[in-house]
Amino acid sequence: MIKRGSKIDELLTLIFMLLAIACIVCFFAVPSKHVLCLGLGGAAIVLRIIQYILRFV
């Protein structure tokens, strides 16, 4: 179980935010690589779901 505000929780949140920002930048900067954008966005969502599972289980 990960406590809210712990170092691991903050690290996972930071990685999630970086992946989300990279997804948005990739979407607008590289129009022919939407698969990369979807991969980054999907990875961000999966990471966030794992974080919530670890936080409440």
Order of alpha helices (4+ residues) and beta strands (2+ residues): alpha-alpha
